Amino acid sequence: MQRVVRVLRAYWKAIVALTVAGGLVGLGWSALQPRVYTADASGYVAAVTSDNSTGAALAGDQLALSKVKSFIDMGYWRSVAESAREDLGLTDSPESLVQRIQVSNPVDTVNVKVQASGPTPESARDLAEAWIRGMTKEVSGLQSPGSGEGAVQLIAGDSARLPTSPSSPNVRLAVALGAIGGAVLGIVFALVRRAFDRRLRSVRDITEAVDASVIGVLPVEKELASGRAVFSFDDIRDGRGSFAHKEAMRELRTNLQYVDVDHPARVIVITSPLPGDGKSTTAANLAVSIAATGQSVILIDADMRRPVLGGIFGFSDDVGLSDVLAGRARIEQVAHQVDEHGRLFVVAAGRTPPNPTEMVGSQRMQQLTRRLADDMIVVIDSPPTLAVADAAVIASWADGAVLVVTAGRTTDDMLVRASENIEKTRGRLLGVVLNRVPLRGVDSSYYGAQYGGYYGYGVPANPQRAWWRRGWFSGSRRARDGDIEIEGDPGPRRRSDLPPDNVSGLRTLSQKRTAPAQSGELAGEQRAAVATVSGVTPEGAGENRRRRRS
């Protein structure tokens, strides 16, 4: 019953619209129907007594009551119709006149009531009066066949009253029936629509579709509706991101830690069934939230076809993972430190190779991630699993995969196919993340937002952005070298010739491990950082010179 109520609440607009439409249809139907007016006339059945004694009066009443029932059937005789037609001078047939007449006897009375209908009030009144006069003549002729007076007579009453409003069509009844019919149609539409609606809207829909747990429910975030963004989890009053979304991300982080306490996942793959589900934003915020706990995290962009992590964190995608796997650079040279505490590193995808699936499934890729997993948590942003096979290949050797689905967009068959693709490669599905869940309405599955004000974590009126997030795009579009980036469609490769403002303090992973001890080494470190962002490292430059000489 509660599920039916939720369905009706979800489609209440359609139900109201169909109800109003049904009422309008009833009103329109009434306007097209011809107007019919109804008037009535009555007669009194009286018994003729020889004296004025009480016994004679009672006997006369009993005789009148016994005769009035037979007079009702007499009202539909052809002779009565012929008499009324001659009286009014009508050209209608007697049969058509009988169709416009209704004769009745009120209960426990000796009255005969005639109701006549007509296109005008006058025609209905005249027909009712003529009909009662015709019945009076017919009764008189039957009760007194000779010249004598009959024992029972039908006495015509006063003239019929002129009707002031039409009796048909009944506008109120038509509108009411139309509205009821529209409401029933709306309810049926809502139930049938939800029965055939295969889109995932709640945690229950996911658990019924696949044998996997929901490890995260991320609410709708207004800053993510217009573009990708990464929030800080160190300061709850930083002014970026809602309390609901941050708490949901912390809950996702905690659930990942407790999926398997004996063998915690060190290499986590973040993927989705289709593009536009928010997997890259989820992977970036998950890495930032894990780094906020004090753990070292490295975020790797393995989506070499449409990389976005470089643009999110403000550096170029031209040098990254593909260069490391091809042997043109080391991971220490392309891993960018993006926080001021030295716990979060991001590796861009690099140039698009001709065989990205084979590269991410190579032994070099596995050895690289395993070596990194000894010191830090590895979060891999992979392509959608239904689009290409990269995610399933990575999941085959990673510790586990996380599927990000969109509430109200991803269907259950998409989720089933995505999970099956991971299972075919013997990958481990850690859980499903339901993204962009409404905070309000019948489809809302996240209820933590109501506690934000209670704990005083509200967003200030004029929030001050953190230094390491200045320059990240927050609009729905961002122009760079003539290209436009739109949320939901990552689009082609973006390039950045000049580093944004927030990458001036970036350091590589190698610089973190071997801190400089002299000022001369510090200058070399800065040159290495700038060279890394631009895609050329000092070591790589020396290798290129040696290759050219050979």
C-alpha positions in Angstrom: 0.0 0.0 0.0 2.8 2.4 0.8 4.4 1.7 -2.5 1.2 2.5 -4.3 0.9 5.8 -2.4 4.5 6.6 -3.4 3.7 5.9 -7.0 0.6 8.2 -6.8 2.7 10.9 -5.2 5.3 10.6 -7.9 2.8 11.1 -10.6 0.4 13.4 -8.9 0.8 16.1 -11.5 -0.2 13.7 -14.3 -3.2 12.5 -12.2 -4.3 16.1 -11.5 -3.8 17.0 -15.2 -5.9 14.1 -16.4 -8.6 14.9 -13.8 -8.9 18.5 -15.0 -8.8 17.3 -18.6 -11.7 14.9 -17.9 -13.7 17.6 -16.3 -13.1 19.8 -19.3 -14.2 17.0 -21.6 -17.4 16.6 -19.6 -18.0 20.4 -19.9 -17.3 20.4 -23.6 -19.7 17.4 -24.1 -22.4 19.2 -22.2 -22.0 22.3 -24.4 -22.4 20.3 -27.6 -25.6 18.6 -26.4 -29.1 20.0 -27.3 -31.0 21.6 -24.4 -34.0 19.7 -23.1 -36.6 21.2 -20.7 -38.9 19.2 -18.5 -42.4 20.4 -17.2 -44.9 18.4 -15.2 -48.7 18.5 -14.8 -50.8 16.4 -12.4 -54.3 15.2 -12.0 -56.4 14.0 -9.1 -58.4 10.7 -9.1 -61.6 11.1 -7.2 -64.5 8.7 -6.6 -68.1 9.9 -6.9 -70.2 9.1 -3.8 -74.0 9.1 -3.4 -74.0 10.7 0.1 -71.6 12.6 2.3 -71.2 9.9 5.0 -67.9 8.9 6.4 -68.2 5.3 5.3 -68.9 6.4 1.8 -65.9 8.7 1.8 -63.6 5.9 3.0 -65.0 3.5 0.3 -64.4 6.2 -2.3 -60.8 6.6 -1.3 -60.1 2.9 -1.5 -61.7 2.8 -4.9 -59.6 5.7 -6.1 -56.4 4.0 -4.8 -57.3 0.8 -6.6 -58.0 2.7 -9.9 -55.0 5.0 -10.0 -52.5 2.2 -10.8 -54.4 1.4 -14.0 -54.5 5.0 -15.0 -50.7 5.1 -15.2 -50.6 2.5 -18.0 -53.4 4.5 -19.7 -51.1 7.5 -20.0 -49.0 5.7 -22.7 -52.0 4.8 -24.9 -52.0 5.9 -28.5 -55.4 7.5 -28.1 -54.1 9.8 -25.4 -51.2 10.8 -27.7 -53.6 11.4 -30.6 -55.7 13.6 -28.4 -52.7 15.7 -27.2 -51.4 16.1 -30.8 -54.8 17.4 -32.0 -55.1 19.7 -29.0 -51.7 21.3 -29.7 -51.8 21.0 -33.5 -48.5 19.1 -33.6 -47.2 17.2 -36.6 -45.2 14.8 -34.6 -46.2 11.1 -34.6 -47.9 9.7 -31.5 -44.9 7.4 -31.0 -42.4 10.3 -30.8 -44.8 12.1 -28.4 -44.9 9.0 -26.1 -41.1 9.0 -26.0 -41.2 12.5 -24.5 -43.8 11.5 -21.7 -43.3 9.9 -18.3 -46.4 9.1 -16.2 -46.1 8.2 -12.5 -48.0 7.9 -9.3 -46.5 9.4 -6.2 -46.4 6.9 -3.3 -49.5 6.7 -1.1 -51.4 9.3 -3.2 -54.2 9.2 -5.7 -52.4 11.7 -7.9 -51.3 11.1 -11.5 -48.1 13.0 -12.5 -47.2 13.6 -16.1 -43.7 14.8 -17.0 -43.2 16.1 -20.6 -39.9 17.2 -22.2 -39.4 19.6 -25.1 -36.8 21.8 -26.8 -38.2 24.9 -25.2 -39.9 25.5 -21.8 -43.2 26.5 -23.4 -43.4 23.3 -25.5 -42.7 21.1 -22.5 -45.4 22.9 -20.4 -48.0 22.7 -23.2 -47.4 19.1 -23.9 -47.7 18.2 -20.2 -51.0 20.0 -19.9 -52.4 18.6 -23.1 -51.4 15.1 -22.0 -53.2 15.3 -18.7 -56.3 16.6 -20.5 -56.2 13.7 -23.0 -56.0 11.3 -20.0 -59.0 13.0 -18.4 -61.1 12.5 -21.6 -60.0 8.9 -21.9 -60.9 8.1 -18.2 -64.3 9.8 -18.6 -65.0 7.7 -21.7 -64.1 4.5 -20.0 -65.8 5.0 -16.7 -69.1 6.3 -18.1 -69.7 4.7 -21.5 -73.2 6.0 -21.6 -74.6 9.3 -20.6 -74.3 8.6 -16.9 -71.5 9.7 -14.7 -68.8 7.2 -13.8 -67.8 6.1 -10.3 -64.2 7.4 -10.6 -63.0 10.5 -12.4 -59.6 12.0 -13.3 -59.6 15.7 -12.5 -56.9 17.9 -14.2 -55.0 20.0 -11.8 -53.5 23.5 -12.2 -51.4 24.4 -15.3 -47.8 23.3 -15.3 -45.1 25.6 -14.2 -42.7 27.0 -16.8 -39.2 25.4 -16.3 -36.4 27.9 -15.7 -33.4 25.7 -16.5 -32.9 22.7 -18.8 -33.0 19.3 -17.4 -30.6 17.9 -19.9 -27.7 17.9 -20.2 -26.8 17.9 -16.5 -23.6 20.0 -16.6 -22.6 19.3 -13.0 -23.0 15.6 -13.5 -21.1 15.5 -16.7 -18.2 17.5 -15.3 -18.1 15.3 -12.2 -18.2 12.1 -14.2 -15.5 13.4 -16.5 -13.3 14.4 -13.6 -13.8 11.0 -12.0 -13.0 9.2 -15.3 -9.9 11.4 -15.7 -8.7 10.6 -12.2 -9.2 6.9 -12.7 -7.3 7.1 -16.0 -4.5 9.0 -14.2 -4.2 6.4 -11.5 -4.1 3.6 -14.0 -1.5 5.5 -16.0 0.7 6.1 -13.0 0.6 2.4 -11.9 1.2 1.1 -15.4 4.0 3.7 -16.0 5.8 2.7 -12.8 5.2 -1.0 -13.5 7.0 -0.7 -16.8 9.5 2.0 -15.6 12.8 0.2 -15.3 14.8 3.2 -14.1 16.5 2.9 -10.7 15.1 5.3 -8.2 15.8 3.8 -4.7 18.1 1.4 -2.9 15.4 -1.2 -3.1 15.4 -1.1 -6.9 19.1 -1.8 -7.0 19.0 -4.7 -4.5 16.2 -6.3 -6.5 18.1 -6.0 -9.7 21.5 -7.3 -8.7 23.0 -9.2 -5.8 25.1 -6.4 -4.6 24.9 -4.0 -1.7 24.4 -0.2 -2.0 27.5 1.3 -0.3 26.6 4.9 -1.0 23.7 7.2 -1.7 24.8 10.6 -3.0 22.2 13.4 -3.1 21.8 16.0 -5.7 24.4 18.7 -5.4 23.7 22.1 -7.1 27.4 22.8 -7.7 27.7 19.5 -9.6 24.6 20.2 -11.7 26.4 22.8 -13.7 29.8 21.2 -13.9 32.4 18.9 -12.2 33.8 20.0 -8.8 35.8 18.6 -6.0 35.1 19.6 -2.4 37.3 19.9 0.7 36.7 17.4 3.5 39.2 19.0 6.0 37.1 22.0 6.8 33.3 21.6 7.2 32.9 25.4 6.8 34.9 25.9 3.6 31.7 27.0 1.8 32.0 24.5 -1.1 29.5 21.7 -1.3 26.5 20.9 0.8 26.6 19.2 4.1 24.4 16.4 2.7 26.8 15.6 -0.2 29.9 15.6 2.0 28.3 13.4 4.6 27.2 11.0 1.9 30.7 10.9 0.6 32.1 10.2 4.1 29.6 7.4 4.4 30.7 5.9 1.1 34.3 6.1 2.3 33.4 4.3 5.6 31.4 1.6 3.9 34.3 0.8 1.5 36.5 0.3 4.6 34.1 -2.2 6.1 33.2 -4.2 2.9 35.9 -6.7 3.9 37.7 -5.8 7.1 40.0 -8.8 6.8 41.2 -7.9 3.3 40.5 -4.2 2.8 40.6 -3.0 -0.8 43.7 -1.1 -1.7 43.1 -0.8 -5.5 39.6 0.5 -6.1 38.1 0.9 -9.6 35.3 3.5 -10.1 33.1 3.0 -13.1 29.6 3.4 -14.3 27.3 1.7 -16.9 27.2 4.8 -19.3 28.9 8.2 -19.6 27.4 11.0 -17.6 26.7 9.1 -14.4 29.2 11.1 -12.4 31.9 8.4 -11.9 34.8 10.8 -12.4 33.5 13.3 -9.9 32.7 10.5 -7.5 36.2 9.1 -7.8 37.8 12.5 -7.3 35.7 13.4 -4.2 36.2 9.9 -2.8 40.0 10.3 -3.1 39.9 13.7 -1.4 37.7 12.3 1.4 40.1 9.4 2.0 43.1 11.8 2.1 41.3 13.8 4.7 41.5 10.9 7.1 45.3 11.0 6.9 45.8 8.2 4.4 47.9 8.6 1.3 45.8 8.3 -1.8 46.7 8.3 -5.5 44.0 8.9 -8.1 44.7 7.5 -11.5 42.8 8.5 -14.6 42.5 5.3 -16.6 39.9 6.7 -19.0 42.4 7.4 -21.8 39.7 8.0 -24.4 38.0 10.9 -22.6 40.1 12.0 -19.6 38.7 14.6 -17.3 40.7 14.4 -14.0 43.4 16.7 -15.3 40.8 19.4 -16.1 39.2 18.9 -12.7 42.4 19.4 -10.8 43.7 22.1 -13.1 46.6 20.6 -15.0 47.2 19.1 -18.5 46.1 15.6 -19.5 48.9 15.4 -22.1 51.3 13.6 -19.8 50.2 10.8 -17.5 49.5 7.1 -17.3 49.9 6.2 -20.9 53.4 7.7 -20.8 54.3 5.6 -17.8 53.0 2.4 -19.3 54.8 3.2 -22.6 58.1 3.7 -20.7 58.4 7.4 -21.6 58.1 8.5 -17.9 58.1 7.3 -14.4 55.1 7.4 -12.1 57.0 9.7 -9.7 57.3 12.3 -12.5 53.7 12.5 -13.6 51.9 12.1 -10.2 50.8 15.6 -9.1 50.4 16.5 -5.4 47.1 18.5 -5.3 46.8 19.1 -1.5 48.9 21.0 0.9 49.4 18.0 3.2 51.1 15.7 0.7 48.6 13.0 1.0 46.7 13.2 -2.3 48.3 12.6 -5.8 46.6 12.6 -9.1 47.9 11.0 -12.3 46.4 12.2 -15.6 45.5 9.8 -18.4 48.2 11.1 -20.8 48.0 10.9 -24.6 45.4 8.5 -26.1 47.2 5.3 -27.2 45.9 3.2 -30.1 45.2 0.2 -27.7 44.0 1.6 -24.3 42.3 -1.6 -23.3 45.5 -3.6 -23.7 47.5 -1.0 -21.8 45.3 -0.9 -18.7 45.2 -4.7 -18.7 48.9 -5.1 -19.1 51.3 -6.6 -16.5 53.1 -3.3 -16.3 49.8 -1.6 -15.2 49.2 -4.3 -12.6 52.7 -4.1 -11.2 52.5 -0.3 -11.1 49.3 -0.3 -9.1 50.5 -3.1 -6.7 53.7 -1.2 -6.0 51.7 2.0 -5.3 49.2 0.1 -3.2 52.0 -0.8 -0.7 52.2 2.8 0.4 48.8 4.3 -0.4 45.2 3.7 -1.5 44.9 3.6 -5.3 41.6 4.9 -6.8 41.3 4.3 -10.6 38.8 6.2 -12.7 37.9 3.9 -15.6 35.7 4.2 -18.6 32.0 3.2 -18.5 31.7 -0.6 -18.5 29.0 -0.8 -21.1 30.8 1.4 -23.6 34.2 -0.3 -23.6 35.9 -3.2 -21.9 38.5 -1.2 -20.0 36.6 -1.2 -16.7 36.0 -5.0 -16.7 39.7 -5.6 -17.6 40.9 -3.4 -14.7 38.4 -5.0 -12.3 39.8 -8.5 -13.2 43.1 -7.7 -11.3 42.0 -4.9 -8.9 40.8 -5.4 -5.4 37.3 -4.4 -6.3 35.0 -2.2 -8.4 32.4 0.4 -7.6 29.5 1.0 -9.9 28.1 4.5 -10.0 24.5 4.8 -11.3 22.2 7.8 -11.7 18.8 7.9 -9.9 16.0 8.2 -12.4 18.4 7.6 -15.4 20.1 4.3 -15.2 17.8 1.3 -15.8 17.9 -2.0 -14.1 19.0 -3.9 -17.3 22.0 -1.4 -17.6 23.0 -2.2 -14.0 22.6 -6.0 -14.6 24.7 -5.9 -17.8 27.4 -3.7 -16.1 27.7 -6.1 -13.1 27.7 -9.1 -15.4 30.6 -7.6 -17.4 32.6 -7.3 -14.2 31.7 -10.8 -13.1 32.7 -12.3 -16.5 36.3 -11.2 -15.9 36.1 -12.5 -12.3 36.1 -9.0 -11.0 34.8 -8.2 -7.5 31.9 -5.8 -7.2 32.4 -4.0 -3.9 29.0 -2.3 -4.2 26.8 0.2 -6.1 26.6 4.0 -5.5 23.3 5.6 -6.2 24.1 9.1 -7.4 22.0 12.3 -7.8 19.2 11.2 -5.5 16.7 14.0 -4.9 16.7 15.4 -1.4 13.0 16.0 -1.5 10.0 14.3 -3.1 8.8 10.7 -3.3 12.0 9.5 -5.0 14.3 10.9 -2.3 16.3 8.2 -0.6 18.8 10.4 1.3 17.6 11.8 4.6 20.8 13.1 6.2 20.4 16.6 4.8 17.9 17.5 7.5 20.6 17.3 10.2 22.9 19.8 8.5 21.3 22.9 10.2 21.1 21.1 13.5 24.9 20.6 13.7 25.5 24.1 12.4 27.2 23.1 9.2 25.4 25.5 7.0 27.0 27.1 4.0 27.9 30.8 4.5 26.4 33.5 2.4 29.7 34.4 0.7 31.9 31.3 0.8 35.7 31.7 0.5 37.2 29.1 -1.8 40.2 27.1 -0.6 43.5 27.9 -2.2 44.0 24.5 -3.8 40.6 24.7 -5.6 40.8 28.1 -7.1 40.5 28.0 -10.8 38.5 24.8 -11.0 35.5 25.2 -13.3 32.2 25.4 -11.6 30.0 26.5 -14.5 28.2 24.3 -16.9 30.7 25.2 -19.6 34.4 26.0 -19.8 36.1 27.3 -22.8 39.7 26.3 -23.3 41.6 26.7 -26.6 38.3 27.1 -28.4 36.7 23.9 -27.0 33.6 23.9 -24.8 33.2 21.3 -22.0 29.7 20.3 -21.0 28.8 18.2 -18.0 27.4 14.8 -18.9 29.4 14.7 -22.1 33.1 14.8 -21.4 33.9 15.5 -25.1 37.3 15.3 -26.7 40.7 15.9 -25.2 41.3 19.2 -23.5 44.7 20.8 -23.5 46.2 23.5 -21.3 49.3 25.3 -22.4 49.6 27.4 -19.3 49.0 25.9 -15.8 46.0 27.4 -13.9 46.5 29.4 -10.8 46.0 26.5 -8.4 48.9 24.4 -9.8 51.6 26.8 -8.9 52.4 24.7 -5.8 52.1 21.3 -7.4 54.8 18.8 -6.6 55.5 15.4 -8.1 55.6 12.2 -6.2 59.3 11.9 -6.5 59.8 15.3 -5.0 57.7 14.3 -2.0 59.8 11.2 -1.4 63.2 13.0 -1.8 62.8 16.4 -0.2 65.5 18.9 -1.1 68.0 19.9 1.5 69.6 22.9 -0.2 68.3 26.0 -1.9 69.8 24.9 -5.2 67.8 21.7 -5.0 64.7 23.7 -4.2 65.1 25.7 -7.5 65.5 22.4 -9.3 62.3 21.1 -7.7 60.3 24.1 -8.9 61.7 23.6 -12.4 60.8 19.9 -12.3 57.2 20.7 -11.2 56.7 23.2 -14.0 58.3 20.8 -16.5 56.0 18.0 -15.3 52.9 20.1 -15.8 54.0 21.1 -19.3 54.6 17.4 -20.1 58.4 17.3 -20.2 60.6 16.2 -17.3 64.4 16.8 -16.9 65.0 13.1 -17.1 62.7 12.7 -20.0 64.5 15.6 -21.8 67.9 13.9 -21.3 66.5 10.6 -22.6 65.1 12.4 -25.7 68.5 14.0 -26.4 70.3 10.6 -26.1 67.7 9.1 -28.5 68.2 11.8 -31.0 72.0 11.3 -30.9 71.7 7.6 -31.4 
